């Protein structure tokens, strides 16, 4: 019987590559590894020759992505870590649904994401073509929560500016003393796994924590009060941290009107998805010294990777990082292993308990 074939668009980095490949091979899958983001390609080729196949292409180039997915007779699954866009044209081609062009003997059946978000996949098109979209919700919840705390501390204590001044040999004293965390109220937008992990850590540091959640299942911990609306949360929080998936409902959730509701001196943290916060509106708010928003830390953007661009570039009160909040060794190892397990289960007809995203 022919083995199921999987194309790794972007493998786990460093020593986690071996962990991921061994897990996939242990499930009996035939692996094609894209070397484009592999640091030492020569060593990887030498170590894994004969056990996996290799390719090297830019997965963000849709034409190349289609060609490689159809290559060698096709792939039953593709896996992405960095959120490569998988749109309707790709899904039609990879499943053999399009009327023109080459068709694969092995049509695509599974799209897998080593991470929680699936906004990079056209879920409606996937459903039309019978492609299951699996992911690993919660695999990086602790990592992202820790990162949000790091953002908070960096901004409340002005660490970037102090570091810059010190490196320039300037003794920079604060214009005013910083407020302790125990003096601040943290408002969490979205109380899923990551939001709850952040709430636990913030409460342990003495912060007052409020949260907004629309899901009855996302019950607030005992010491976390629930806000009745986004407006109420924004007007009663000194720090607002966003932890929602990007959906049609959440896109543009925080725009000019919402930012204007913030308390004077407020801080906004976004480690969720860039499209949830209106970046031009956020940039305008940060440029305006009279605006209540004092600073923001942003780890996710509307345009990322090769298309990375943002109106936030160059703003001294914007702390920017390249979507690295969830990248701890433990979180990435768990995501890689769980993702491999999910793919194998779905391809062998054992979907029970496997998370599958829907529209």
C-alpha positions as a Markdown table, in Angstrom:
| # | Residue | x | y | z |
|---|---|---|---|---|
| 1 | Unk | 0.0 | 0.0 | 0.0 |
| 2 | Unk | 1.3 | 3.4 | -0.9 |
| 3 | Unk | 2.4 | 5.6 | 2.0 |
| 4 | Unk | 0.7 | 8.9 | 2.6 |
| 5 | Unk | 2.9 | 11.8 | 1.5 |
| 6 | Unk | 3.3 | 15.1 | 3.4 |
| 7 | Unk | 5.0 | 18.2 | 2.3 |
| 8 | Unk | 6.6 | 20.3 | 5.1 |
| 9 | Unk | 6.5 | 23.9 | 3.8 |
| 10 | Unk | 8.5 | 25.1 | 6.8 |
| 11 | Unk | 10.0 | 22.6 | 9.2 |
| 12 | Unk | 10.7 | 23.2 | 12.9 |
| 13 | Unk | 14.0 | 24.9 | 13.5 |
| 14 | Unk | 17.3 | 23.7 | 14.9 |
| 15 | Unk | 17.2 | 20.4 | 16.8 |
| 16 | Unk | 13.4 | 20.3 | 16.6 |
| 17 | Unk | 13.7 | 19.4 | 13.0 |
| 18 | Unk | 14.8 | 16.0 | 13.9 |
| 19 | Unk | 12.0 | 15.6 | 16.5 |
| 20 | Unk | 9.4 | 16.5 | 13.9 |
| 21 | Unk | 10.8 | 14.3 | 11.2 |
| 22 | Unk | 11.2 | 11.3 | 13.5 |
| 23 | Unk | 7.5 | 11.7 | 14.6 |
| 24 | Unk | 6.3 | 11.9 | 11.0 |
| 25 | Unk | 8.4 | 8.9 | 9.8 |
| 26 | Unk | 7.3 | 7.0 | 12.9 |
| 27 | Unk | 3.7 | 7.3 | 11.7 |
| 28 | Unk | 4.7 | 5.8 | 8.4 |
| 29 | Unk | 4.4 | 9.0 | 6.4 |
| 30 | Unk | 6.6 | 9.8 | 3.3 |
| 31 | Unk | 8.1 | 13.2 | 4.0 |
| 32 | Unk | 9.1 | 15.9 | 1.5 |
| 33 | Unk | 11.1 | 18.6 | 3.3 |
| 34 | Unk | 11.3 | 22.1 | 2.0 |
| 35 | Unk | 14.9 | 23.3 | 2.8 |
| 36 | Unk | 14.1 | 27.0 | 2.2 |
| 37 | Unk | 14.2 | 28.0 | 5.9 |
| 38 | Unk | 16.6 | 25.4 | 7.1 |
| 39 | Unk | 19.8 | 26.9 | 8.4 |
| 40 | Unk | 22.3 | 24.1 | 7.5 |
| 41 | Unk | 20.9 | 22.5 | 4.4 |
| 42 | Unk | 24.1 | 20.5 | 3.7 |
| 43 | Unk | 24.0 | 18.8 | 7.1 |
| 44 | Unk | 20.3 | 18.1 | 6.9 |
| 45 | Unk | 20.7 | 16.5 | 3.5 |
| 46 | Unk | 23.5 | 14.3 | 4.8 |
| 47 | Unk | 21.6 | 13.3 | 7.9 |
| 48 | Unk | 18.3 | 12.5 | 6.3 |
| 49 | Unk | 19.2 | 11.3 | 2.8 |
| 50 | Unk | 17.4 | 8.2 | 2.0 |
| 51 | Unk | 14.7 | 8.7 | 4.6 |
| 52 | Unk | 13.1 | 11.9 | 3.3 |
| 53 | Unk | 12.9 | 13.7 | 0.0 |
| 54 | Unk | 14.0 | 17.3 | -0.4 |
| 55 | Unk | 12.9 | 20.4 | -2.2 |
| 56 | Unk | 13.8 | 24.1 | -2.0 |
| 57 | Unk | 11.2 | 26.7 | -2.9 |
| 58 | Unk | 9.5 | 29.8 | -1.6 |
| 59 | Unk | 6.1 | 28.7 | -0.2 |
| 60 | Unk | 4.8 | 32.2 | -0.3 |
| 61 | Unk | 5.0 | 32.0 | -4.1 |
| 62 | Unk | 1.6 | 30.4 | -4.9 |
| 63 | Unk | 2.6 | 29.1 | -8.4 |
| 64 | Unk | 5.7 | 27.4 | -6.9 |
| 65 | Unk | 3.6 | 26.1 | -4.0 |
| 66 | Unk | 1.1 | 24.5 | -6.4 |
| 67 | Unk | 3.9 | 23.0 | -8.5 |
| 68 | Unk | 5.7 | 21.5 | -5.5 |
| 69 | Unk | 2.5 | 20.2 | -3.9 |
| 70 | Unk | 1.6 | 18.4 | -7.2 |
| 71 | Unk | 5.2 | 17.2 | -7.6 |
| 72 | Unk | 6.1 | 13.5 | -7.4 |
| 73 | Unk | 2.5 | 12.5 | -7.9 |
| 74 | Unk | 1.1 | 14.9 | -5.3 |
| 75 | Unk | 0.9 | 15.1 | -1.5 |
| 76 | Unk | -1.9 | 14.0 | 0.8 |
| 77 | Unk | -1.0 | 16.7 | 3.4 |
| 78 | Unk | 0.9 | 19.9 | 3.7 |
| 79 | Unk | 2.1 | 21.4 | 6.9 |
| 80 | Unk | 2.9 | 25.0 | 7.7 |
| 81 | Unk | 4.4 | 26.6 | 10.7 |
| 82 | Unk | 4.7 | 30.3 | 9.5 |
| 83 | Unk | 1.2 | 30.6 | 8.2 |
| 84 | Unk | 1.8 | 30.3 | 4.5 |
| 85 | Unk | -1.3 | 31.5 | 2.7 |
| 86 | Unk | -3.3 | 28.5 | 1.4 |
| 87 | Unk | -6.0 | 30.1 | -0.7 |
| 88 | Unk | -8.8 | 28.8 | -3.0 |
| 89 | Unk | -6.6 | 28.5 | -6.1 |
| 90 | Unk | -4.1 | 26.4 | -4.3 |
| 91 | Unk | -6.7 | 24.2 | -2.7 |
| 92 | Unk | -8.4 | 23.6 | -6.0 |
| 93 | Unk | -5.2 | 22.7 | -7.7 |
| 94 | Unk | -3.9 | 20.4 | -4.9 |
| 95 | Unk | -7.2 | 18.5 | -4.7 |
| 96 | Unk | -7.5 | 18.1 | -8.5 |
| 97 | Unk | -10.7 | 20.2 | -8.6 |
| 98 | Unk | -9.5 | 22.7 | -11.2 |
| 99 | Unk | -10.3 | 22.0 | -14.8 |
| 100 | Unk | -6.9 | 22.9 | -16.4 |
| 101 | Unk | -3.3 | 22.0 | -15.6 |
| 102 | Unk | -1.7 | 18.9 | -14.1 |
| 103 | Unk | -3.5 | 16.8 | -11.6 |
| 104 | Unk | -1.9 | 14.8 | -8.7 |
| 105 | Unk | -2.4 | 11.1 | -8.3 |
| 106 | Unk | -2.4 | 11.8 | -4.5 |
| 107 | Unk | -4.9 | 14.7 | -4.0 |
| 108 | Unk | -4.5 | 16.9 | -0.9 |
| 109 | Unk | -6.6 | 15.7 | 2.0 |
| 110 | Unk | -5.2 | 17.6 | 5.1 |
| 111 | Unk | -3.7 | 21.0 | 5.8 |
| 112 | Unk | -1.9 | 21.2 | 9.1 |
| 113 | Unk | -0.7 | 24.2 | 11.1 |
| 114 | Unk | 1.8 | 23.9 | 13.9 |
| 115 | Unk | 0.2 | 26.6 | 15.9 |
| 116 | Unk | -3.3 | 27.8 | 16.8 |
| 117 | Unk | -4.2 | 30.2 | 14.0 |
| 118 | Unk | -5.8 | 29.1 | 10.8 |
| 119 | Unk | -6.6 | 32.5 | 9.3 |
| 120 | Unk | -4.0 | 31.8 | 6.5 |
| 121 | Unk | -6.2 | 29.1 | 5.1 |
| 122 | Unk | -9.4 | 29.6 | 3.1 |
| 123 | Unk | -11.5 | 27.5 | 5.3 |
| 124 | Unk | -14.6 | 27.7 | 3.0 |
| 125 | Unk | -12.6 | 26.5 | 0.0 |
| 126 | Unk | -11.1 | 23.7 | 2.1 |
| 127 | Unk | -14.5 | 22.5 | 3.1 |
| 128 | Unk | -15.7 | 22.6 | -0.5 |
| 129 | Unk | -12.8 | 20.5 | -1.6 |
| 130 | Unk | -13.0 | 18.1 | 1.3 |
| 131 | Unk | -9.7 | 19.2 | 2.9 |
| 132 | Unk | -9.5 | 18.9 | 6.7 |
| 133 | Unk | -7.6 | 21.8 | 8.4 |
| 134 | Unk | -6.1 | 20.8 | 11.7 |
| 135 | Unk | -4.0 | 22.9 | 14.1 |
| 136 | Unk | -2.6 | 22.8 | 17.6 |
| 137 | Unk | -4.6 | 25.2 | 19.8 |
| 138 | Unk | -3.0 | 25.9 | 23.2 |
| 139 | Unk | 0.4 | 24.5 | 22.3 |
| 140 | Unk | 2.1 | 27.9 | 22.7 |
| 141 | Unk | -0.3 | 29.4 | 25.3 |
| 142 | Unk | 2.2 | 29.7 | 28.1 |
| 143 | Unk | 4.9 | 31.0 | 25.7 |
| 144 | Unk | 2.7 | 33.8 | 24.4 |
| 145 | Unk | 1.5 | 34.7 | 27.9 |
| 146 | Unk | 5.1 | 35.0 | 29.1 |
| 147 | Unk | 5.9 | 37.2 | 26.1 |
| 148 | Unk | 3.0 | 39.5 | 26.7 |
| 149 | Unk | 4.3 | 40.0 | 30.3 |
| 150 | Unk | 7.7 | 40.8 | 28.8 |
| 151 | Unk | 6.1 | 43.4 | 26.5 |
| 152 | Unk | 4.3 | 44.9 | 29.5 |
| 153 | Unk | 7.4 | 45.1 | 31.7 |
| 154 | Unk | 9.5 | 46.5 | 28.8 |
| 155 | Unk | 7.0 | 49.3 | 28.2 |
| 156 | Unk | 6.0 | 50.2 | 31.8 |
| 157 | Unk | 9.7 | 50.4 | 32.8 |
| 158 | Unk | 10.8 | 52.1 | 29.5 |
| 159 | Unk | 13.5 | 49.5 | 29.1 |
| 160 | Unk | 14.2 | 50.1 | 25.4 |
| 161 | Unk | 14.8 | 53.8 | 25.8 |
| 162 | Unk | 17.0 | 53.2 | 28.9 |
| 163 | Unk | 19.0 | 50.6 | 27.0 |
| 164 | Unk | 19.5 | 52.9 | 24.1 |
| 165 | Unk | 20.6 | 55.8 | 26.2 |
| 166 | Unk | 23.0 | 53.7 | 28.3 |
| 167 | Unk | 24.7 | 52.3 | 25.2 |
| 168 | Unk | 25.2 | 55.9 | 24.1 |
| 169 | Unk | 26.9 | 56.7 | 27.4 |
| 170 | Unk | 24.0 | 58.9 | 28.6 |
| 171 | Unk | 22.7 | 58.7 | 32.2 |
| 172 | Unk | 19.0 | 58.8 | 31.6 |
| 173 | Unk | 16.7 | 59.3 | 34.6 |
| 174 | Unk | 12.9 | 58.8 | 34.3 |
| 175 | Unk | 10.9 | 62.0 | 34.0 |
| 176 | Unk | 8.4 | 60.4 | 36.4 |
| 177 | Unk | 8.5 | 57.2 | 38.5 |
| 178 | Unk | 7.0 | 54.2 | 36.9 |
| 179 | Unk | 3.8 | 52.6 | 38.3 |
| 180 | Unk | 4.2 | 49.2 | 39.9 |
| 181 | Unk | 2.3 | 46.3 | 38.3 |
| 182 | Unk | 0.2 | 46.1 | 41.4 |
| 183 | Unk | -1.1 | 49.6 | 40.6 |
| 184 | Unk | -2.3 | 48.6 | 37.1 |
| 185 | Unk | -5.5 | 46.9 | 35.8 |
| 186 | Unk | -4.9 | 44.5 | 32.9 |
| 187 | Unk | -7.7 | 44.0 | 30.5 |
| 188 | Unk | -7.6 | 40.8 | 28.5 |
| 189 | Unk | -9.6 | 40.6 | 25.2 |
| 190 | Unk | -10.3 | 36.9 | 24.7 |
| 191 | Unk | -10.1 | 34.5 | 27.5 |
| 192 | Unk | -9.1 | 31.3 | 25.8 |
| 193 | Unk | -6.0 | 29.2 | 26.8 |
| 194 | Unk | -3.5 | 32.1 | 26.3 |
| 195 | Unk | -5.7 | 34.7 | 27.9 |
| 196 | Unk | -6.2 | 32.5 | 31.0 |
| 197 | Unk | -2.5 | 31.8 | 31.1 |
| 198 | Unk | -1.8 | 35.5 | 31.1 |
| 199 | Unk | -4.4 | 36.2 | 33.7 |
| 200 | Unk | -2.9 | 33.6 | 36.1 |
| 201 | Unk | 0.6 | 35.2 | 35.7 |
| 202 | Unk | -0.6 | 38.8 | 36.0 |
| 203 | Unk | -2.6 | 38.0 | 39.1 |
| 204 | Unk | 0.4 | 36.4 | 40.7 |
| 205 | Unk | 2.3 | 39.7 | 40.2 |
| 206 | Unk | -0.5 | 41.6 | 41.9 |
| 207 | Unk | -2.3 | 43.1 | 39.0 |
| 208 | Unk | -6.0 | 43.5 | 38.9 |
| 209 | Unk | -7.3 | 41.6 | 35.9 |
| 210 | Unk | -10.5 | 42.0 | 33.9 |
| 211 | Unk | -11.5 | 40.1 | 30.8 |
| 212 | Unk | -13.8 | 40.1 | 27.9 |
| 213 | Unk | -15.1 | 36.8 | 26.5 |
| 214 | Unk | -18.1 | 36.0 | 24.3 |
| 215 | Unk | -17.8 | 32.2 | 25.0 |
| 216 | Unk | -19.6 | 30.8 | 28.0 |
| 217 | Unk | -17.0 | 28.0 | 28.0 |
| 218 | Unk | -14.3 | 30.5 | 28.7 |
| 219 | Unk | -15.1 | 31.0 | 32.3 |
| 220 | Unk | -13.1 | 33.7 | 34.1 |
| 221 | Unk | -10.9 | 32.5 | 37.0 |
| 222 | Unk | -12.2 | 33.6 | 40.4 |
| 223 | Unk | -10.1 | 36.7 | 40.7 |
| 224 | Unk | -10.8 | 37.9 | 37.2 |
| 225 | Unk | -13.9 | 40.1 | 36.6 |
| 226 | Unk | -15.7 | 39.9 | 33.3 |
| 227 | Unk | -16.4 | 43.1 | 31.4 |
| 228 | Unk | -19.8 | 43.4 | 29.8 |
| 229 | Unk | -18.5 | 44.9 | 26.6 |
| 230 | Unk | -15.3 | 45.9 | 24.8 |
| 231 | Unk | -16.0 | 49.5 | 25.5 |
| 232 | Unk | -16.2 | 48.8 | 29.2 |
| 233 | Unk | -13.0 | 46.9 | 29.2 |
| 234 | Unk | -11.1 | 49.6 | 27.4 |
| 235 | Unk | -12.3 | 52.4 | 29.7 |
| 236 | Unk | -11.4 | 50.5 | 32.8 |
| 237 | Unk | -8.0 | 49.1 | 32.0 |
| 238 | Unk | -4.5 | 50.5 | 32.1 |
| 239 | Unk | -3.1 | 47.8 | 29.9 |
| 240 | Unk | -5.1 | 45.9 | 27.2 |
| 241 | Unk | -3.8 | 42.6 | 25.8 |
| 242 | Unk | -5.4 | 41.0 | 22.7 |
| 243 | Unk | -5.8 | 37.2 | 22.6 |
| 244 | Unk | -8.3 | 36.4 | 19.9 |
| 245 | Unk | -8.3 | 34.5 | 16.7 |
| 246 | Unk | -8.6 | 36.5 | 13.5 |
| 247 | Unk | -12.1 | 35.9 | 12.0 |
| 248 | Unk | -14.6 | 38.0 | 10.1 |
| 249 | Unk | -16.0 | 39.0 | 13.4 |
| 250 | Unk | -12.7 | 40.1 | 15.0 |
| 251 | Unk | -11.1 | 41.8 | 12.0 |
| 252 | Unk | -10.7 | 45.5 | 12.8 |
| 253 | Unk | -12.2 | 45.0 | 16.2 |
| 254 | Unk | -10.0 | 47.7 | 17.7 |
| 255 | Unk | -10.0 | 50.8 | 15.6 |
| 256 | Unk | -10.0 | 54.6 | 16.0 |
| 257 | Unk | -13.1 | 54.7 | 18.0 |
| 258 | Unk | -12.0 | 51.9 | 20.4 |
| 259 | Unk | -8.5 | 53.4 | 20.9 |
| 260 | Unk | -10.1 | 56.7 | 21.8 |
| 261 | Unk | -11.8 | 55.0 | 24.8 |
| 262 | Unk | -8.6 | 54.0 | 26.5 |
| 263 | Unk | -7.5 | 55.5 | 29.8 |
| 264 | Unk | -4.9 | 58.2 | 29.6 |
| 265 | Unk | -1.4 | 56.6 | 29.6 |
| 266 | Unk | -2.8 | 53.3 | 28.5 |
| 267 | Unk | -0.7 | 50.5 | 26.9 |
| 268 | Unk | -1.9 | 48.1 | 24.1 |
| 269 | Unk | -0.3 | 44.6 | 23.6 |
| 270 | Unk | -1.1 | 42.5 | 20.6 |
| 271 | Unk | 0.4 | 39.0 | 20.3 |
| 272 | Unk | -2.7 | 37.6 | 18.6 |
| 273 | Unk | -3.2 | 38.7 | 14.9 |
| 274 | Unk | -2.4 | 41.9 | 13.2 |
| 275 | Unk | -5.7 | 42.3 | 11.5 |
| 276 | Unk | -7.6 | 42.5 | 14.8 |
| 277 | Unk | -6.1 | 46.0 | 15.5 |
| 278 | Unk | -6.3 | 48.7 | 12.8 |
| 279 | Unk | -2.6 | 49.4 | 12.3 |
| 280 | Unk | -3.0 | 52.9 | 10.6 |
| 281 | Unk | -5.3 | 53.9 | 13.4 |
| 282 | Unk | -2.9 | 52.6 | 16.0 |
| 283 | Unk | 0.0 | 54.5 | 14.4 |
| 284 | Unk | -2.0 | 57.7 | 14.3 |
| 285 | Unk | -2.8 | 57.3 | 18.0 |
| 286 | Unk | 0.8 | 56.7 | 18.9 |
| 287 | Unk | 1.9 | 59.8 | 17.0 |
| 288 | Unk | -0.6 | 62.0 | 18.8 |
| 289 | Unk | 0.8 | 63.3 | 22.1 |
| 290 | Unk | -2.7 | 64.2 | 23.2 |
| 291 | Unk | -4.1 | 60.7 | 22.6 |
| 292 | Unk | -4.8 | 58.5 | 25.7 |
| 293 | Unk | -2.7 | 55.6 | 24.3 |
| 294 | Unk | 0.9 | 56.0 | 25.5 |
| 295 | Unk | 2.6 | 53.0 | 23.9 |
| 296 | Unk | 2.0 | 49.7 | 22.2 |
| 297 | Unk | 3.8 | 46.4 | 21.8 |
| 298 | Unk | 3.0 | 44.6 | 18.6 |
| 299 | Unk | 4.2 | 41.1 | 17.6 |
| 300 | Unk | 1.7 | 40.4 | 14.8 |
| 301 | Unk | 1.0 | 42.5 | 11.7 |
| 302 | Unk | -1.4 | 42.7 | 8.8 |
| 303 | Unk | 1.6 | 42.1 | 6.4 |
| 304 | Unk | 4.3 | 39.7 | 7.5 |
| 305 | Unk | 7.4 | 37.7 | 6.3 |
| 306 | Unk | 8.5 | 38.9 | 2.8 |
| 307 | Unk | 5.6 | 41.4 | 2.7 |
| 308 | Unk | 6.4 | 42.8 | 6.1 |
| 309 | Unk | 5.3 | 46.4 | 6.2 |
| 310 | Unk | 3.6 | 48.6 | 8.8 |
| 311 | Unk | 2.8 | 52.2 | 9.5 |
| 312 | Unk | 4.2 | 51.6 | 13.0 |
| 313 | Unk | 7.8 | 51.5 | 11.7 |
| 314 | Unk | 9.9 | 54.1 | 13.3 |
| 315 | Unk | 7.6 | 55.1 | 16.2 |
| 316 | Unk | 9.5 | 55.3 | 19.4 |
| 317 | Unk | 6.5 | 54.3 | 21.5 |
| 318 | Unk | 5.9 | 51.2 | 19.5 |
| 319 | Unk | 7.7 | 48.0 | 20.5 |
| 320 | Unk | 7.8 | 45.8 | 17.5 |
| 321 | Unk | 8.8 | 42.1 | 17.2 |
| 322 | Unk | 8.5 | 39.7 | 14.3 |
| 323 | Unk | 5.8 | 37.3 | 15.4 |
| 324 | Unk | 8.0 | 35.4 | 17.9 |
| 325 | Unk | 5.8 | 35.3 | 21.0 |
| 326 | Unk | 5.1 | 31.6 | 20.8 |
| 327 | Unk | 8.6 | 30.5 | 19.8 |
| 328 | Unk | 10.0 | 28.8 | 22.9 |
| 329 | Unk | 11.6 | 25.4 | 22.6 |
| 330 | Unk | 8.9 | 23.7 | 24.6 |
| 331 | Unk | 6.0 | 25.3 | 22.7 |
| 332 | Unk | 7.4 | 24.6 | 19.3 |
| 333 | Unk | 8.3 | 21.0 | 20.1 |
| 334 | Unk | 4.8 | 20.4 | 21.4 |
| 335 | Unk | 3.2 | 22.0 | 18.3 |
| 336 | Unk | 5.4 | 20.0 | 15.9 |
| 337 | Unk | 4.7 | 16.6 | 17.6 |
| 338 | Unk | 0.9 | 17.3 | 18.0 |
| 339 | Unk | 0.7 | 18.5 | 14.4 |
| 340 | Unk | 2.4 | 15.2 | 13.1 |
| 341 | Unk | 0.0 | 13.2 | 15.2 |
| 342 | Unk | -3.0 | 15.0 | 13.9 |
| 343 | Unk | -2.0 | 14.5 | 10.3 |
| 344 | Unk | -1.4 | 10.8 | 10.7 |
| 345 | Unk | -4.8 | 10.4 | 12.5 |
| 346 | Unk | -6.7 | 12.2 | 9.8 |
| 347 | Unk | -5.0 | 10.4 | 6.9 |
| 348 | Unk | -5.7 | 7.0 | 8.4 |
| 349 | Unk | -9.3 | 7.7 | 9.2 |
| 350 | Unk | -9.1 | 8.3 | 12.9 |
| 351 | Unk | -10.5 | 11.9 | 13.3 |
| 352 | Unk | -11.9 | 11.5 | 16.9 |
| 353 | Unk | -10.5 | 14.1 | 19.2 |
| 354 | Unk | -8.5 | 15.8 | 16.4 |
| 355 | Unk | -9.0 | 19.6 | 16.3 |
| 356 | Unk | -10.3 | 20.6 | 12.9 |
| 357 | Unk | -11.0 | 24.3 | 12.0 |
| 358 | Unk | -14.3 | 25.3 | 10.5 |
| 359 | Unk | -15.7 | 28.5 | 9.0 |
